[in-house]
């Protein structure tokens, strides 16, 4: 499994995984109560501040932001077609904050700690037929996949530039979808081999 963990000695790294996961979940849900306003863009500063507090190198933060740039441009264009500018700005601010928050979480949390925490949270549901380990693994895969998909977008755009392909806002969608599906198939095969199907 792809791990984006970057070790530094910060209080965010030392914060219990369960608490970080709860903050991420509650914070993401709270974003949907943001009023539609250009001021909502300022909420993006929260995860960026988290990067600084986590003592992550500037290049890590820049890489994570650039990886999602093309996706955000595409989404902004589609939002502006169907919504007012203030609504579009708020939607993009929410999405950016959630993705960067998830990236920050994976940068400061080891996969094994994430799996262990989610598995512990899901244990009470075991009598109902839930498999805590599989649920925990699914959550870990989902969070790590965010960074992987952002990497695919940048990889495709770089390849298109190198070949002189016209950079239409939607030109990356199909190649990224193909790469993402292939990645999902590879992960599924790996899980089957390990008896986790």
Helices and strands as residue ranges (DSSP letters): H 11-14, H 17-30, G 31-33, G 38-43, H 44-53, H 58-67, H 69-82, H 85-108, H 111-122, G 123-128, H 132-162, H 173-193
